Amino acid sequence: MTKKRDLRIVFMGTPDFAVATLKALLENDYNVVGVITAPDRKAGRGQKLKASAVKEFALEHNLNILQPTNLKAQSFIEELKALNANLQIIVAFRMLPKVVWQMPEYGTFNLHASLLPQYRGAAPIHWAIINGEKKTGVTTFFIDEKIDTGAIILSEETGIIENTTVGELHDELMTIGSNLVVKTVQLIETGEVTTTIQPKSEDLKTAYKLNRDNCKIDWTSNLDTIYNKIRGLNPFPTAWCYLDNAEKDLLAIKLYDVEKEYQAHNFEAGQIFIDKTELKVSCQGGYIKVNEMQLPGKRKMDTKSLLNGFEFSKNAKLL
């Protein structure tokens, strides 16, 4: 029988996506000697300090927590060394300096929510849907000096159904990913881990960081492109556009749940059509049926409720 290594694990992560993995490690009785997460941030209207999801979970389980602002600071490096970890696991954290990822005896590995080498970068789950992919997955790999380029340990694939939102795919990959991390740790624990160098490809798609510009809907695009963008940003950070409602100022609105309707027409892109409780928007190749919308300063509303309290002008358009 293979003798198991005595693992001392440091876990690094910040959002909900990372919590599932930390939970899985504890449920499998792994010794997590430290949790590194982002500093508390001001949030909400009161601008009160809010802890990360990982910190909240770590506090509930009496884990040792570090919240460095500078990962290269000598004080943090010394604190990290003092934990005497021999394995580091990264899920949805920051880029690490070499002095940090080279520290443990058995290496530092990362969980990434794509099938590497595709969709390296900050928002792999979103871009897989935005680009209309039919499959994606999760990958564990040892960290090296570049972003998401290290040697692959394990990967697992899953399909993307046509109406899947980023919120739904996020939760699915969170579960698949936490299980994959446990499998990866088991291989490292028994010294049976093998790796594969990431294949070089000319046709690599990148998971660019999301910002206001690349979350804006272009109504001159075709129906599938618009539909994929909206569901690929639903419920966070949300696709948006301007509403021209014959008022002085354009209104920045957000779109959530939508459906697509293929139909040939000659209407201008972005034109709004309202029929009792239904709101549709014309685009190349058909219409986007809007089921949920959010007006500035208001809560998200279903279309029926919205039409009861908001009046669209005769020539209202989305821009």
N, C-alpha and C positions, 0 to 999 in steps of 0.2 A: 504494500500500500504506500502511495506517495505521501511523504511527510509534508504537512502543510506549513507554510511560512507563518510566522506570527506577525500579522499586519497591524501597523499603527497608521491610521488614515487621517489625512487632513482633507476636508471637503471645502470646495470654493464654489459659491453660487449666490444668486440674489433673488430672482423672481419665483413665482409659483411653479414654473416648469422644473426648477431645480429641487423644490421641496419633495416631490415624489421620489426622486432618486435618493435623497438623504433619508427619507422614511424607509425605503426599501433596504438600505444598508443597515439601519438599526434593526429592522425586522429580521434580517438574516444574521444578527448578532455580530456584526463587524464592529471593531473598536475604532470609533471616530474620536480622535484625540483633540481635534480642533476644527472649528468652522470659521471660514473667512468669508465675509460678506460686505456689501457696500455700507458706507456710513448712513445713518438716518438722514432722511431728506424732508424738507418742508413740503407739505402737500395740503390740498383742499383750500377752502375759502379762508379758514382760520390760520393757514400757513403753520400748522403745528408739525412738529417733527414726527415722522412716520418711519417705523422700522421696516426693513425688507421682509418679504414673506419667509425667507430662509432664517432670518434672525428670530422672527416670532416663533417659528417651529423649533429652532435650537433652544430658545429660552424655555419652552414647554418641556423639553427633554433634558434640561440641565447640562447642555453641552458647552464646552469652552468656546467663547466667541471672540474673534478679532475683527475690527473694522478699520483697516488702514485707509488713509487718504492717499498715501504715496507708497506704492508697492516696492519702490527702490530704497525707501528710507532705511537707514541702518538699524533704527530702533525696531522696525517691523521685521527685518531680516533676522535680528537676534531673537525676537519673540517666536518666530517661525522655527528657527533652529532648536530652540528650547523645547518645542513640542516633540522632538525626536521622532518625527513621522518617517515611515519608509515608503509611503505611497500617497500621491496626491491625486484627487479626482476633481475635475472641473466641469461644471454644468452651468451654462449661461452666466459667465462672469466676464472679466476683462482680460485683455492681452497681458500675459505675464512676462516680466523680465527674465532673462536667462538664469540669473542667480537664484530665482525662485523655482522655475520648472526643473532645473538640473539638480536640485537639492536632494530629493529622496532616492534611496538605494534602488527601489523598483520602478522609478520613473513617475511621470505625471501624465495622466491621460484625460482626454476630453470627450464629452458626449456632444455630438453635433446633429442637429435635426435635419439631415439630408443624407442622400446616398453619395458620399464623397467619391470623386472630386467635384461633382456637380454642387452648385449652390454653396460655395464657400462664402462666408460673410455673416452679416448681422441679422438678416431676416429671412432665413431659408424657408420657413413654413409659409410665410406670406407669398414669396415669389414663386414657389411651386404652384400655388393656386392661380396667382395673377397671370402666369405664363401658360395656364391651361394644361399642366402636366396630368398624366393619368396615374402616375405612381410617384412615391417618394419613400422616405424611410429614415433611419437613424444610423449613426456610425460612431464607434469608439476608436480613438487613435491616440498615439503618443504625441505629445506636443513637441514641436521643433521651433526654429526661429521665425518662421513665417506664419501667416494666419491660415489655419485649417488645412495644412499641407502635410502633416506628419504621417508616419506609417500606420496603416489601418490594422486594427485588431479584429473587430467584429462589425458586421452591419446586418440590418434587418429591413426588409422591404414591406410596404403596404400600399394598397391601391387608393386612389382619390376618386370618389364618386362625383358626378358632374355638378351636383348642387351643394357639395361640402363647403362649409365656411372655414375661415382660418381658425375660428374659435373651436370648432369641432375637431379639426385636424390637430391643432395644438394639444388638445386633451388626449387624443389617441396616441400621438407620438410621445407625449409625456409618460404614458403608461408603458408603451413598448420600450422607450428609452431607459426607464428605470430598471426594467428587467434585463436589458442588454448590459447595463453597467454591472449588475450583480453577476451575470455570466462572465464578464470581463475580469472582475475581481477574483472570481473562482479560478480562472486560468492563471492569473498572476500568483494567487495563493499557493497553487500546486506546482508552479514553475513550468507550466505547460503552454504558456502564451507564445503564439507565433504571430508575425506581422507581415503585411503586404505593402510594398511601396505603392503610393497612389499612382495610377496610370496617367501618363501624359496625354492630353487630348487637346486638339485645336478647337473643339466645339464645347467650351466650358461656359456654363451660365453662372452669373454672379448674383449673390443675395445682398444687393446694395442696402445700405442703411435707409430706412424710410424717413421721408421728410414731407413737408407741406406740398412741395412741388410734385413729387412722384406719387402722392396720394390723391391728386386732383383728377377728376374725370374729364376726359376729352370727348365731348359728345359727337365729334366728327368721326370718331373711330367706329369700327364695326360692332355689331351686337355682341358677339362672343367676347371680344376684347373688353368691352365695358362691363359686361356681366361678370367676367372673371375677376376684373379689378375690384368691383364692389364686394363680391363674396370673399375675395382674398384679403380684404381689409375689414371684414365684419366679424366680431364687434370692435376690434381694436387694430390700428388707431383710427379707422373709419375713412371711407372714401368721401370726398366732398366736392362741391362745385358751387357756382353762384346761381342764385335765382333772380332773374330780372322780372319783377312783378309790377312794372310800370310805376315804380316809386323812385324817389330821388337817389337812393343808394341801393346797390346790389346786396342781396342777403347771402351770406355764406351758410349753406345747408349741408347736412350730413345724410347719407343714405345707408341703410342697413339691409333689411331683408328685401330682396327683389326677385322677380321672375323674368324670364325672357320669352319673347313671342316673335317667332320668325314670320315676317310678312313683307311683301314688296309694297313700297309706297313712294310718293314723290315729295313728302314733307321735309321741311328744313330740319336739320339736326337740332335736338334739344327742345323741340316744340312739345308743349304739355297738352294732354287731352284728358278731360275729366268726365266721367259718366257715373253719376250718383256716388257710389262708394269706391270707385276705381280711379286710379291716376296712372297714366302711361306717358312715356316720353319717347319721342321718335329718334331713331338713329339709323345708321347704315345697315339695312337688312332686316329691320323690324322695330320692335318697341321693348323698352324696359318697363315692366309693371312694378311700380313702387308700393311695397307693403308697409314699410316703416321709414319715417323721415324725422329729422330733428332740425327745427328752426333755431336760429341763434338765440341763446339765453333761455331756451325752453328744453323740456325733457323730450326724450324720444317718444314718438307717437305712431300708432298704426294709422293707416290712411283714412279710415272711416272717421276716427276721432279728429284727425287733422282737418278734414274737410268740414266738420261740424263747427269748427271755431276759427278757421282761417280762410280768407277769400282770395282765390287766385284770379288775376285779371284775365280778360279775354285773350290777350296775346302773351301770356306768361311764358317764359322760356328758361331753360337751364343752360348755363354757359360754362 
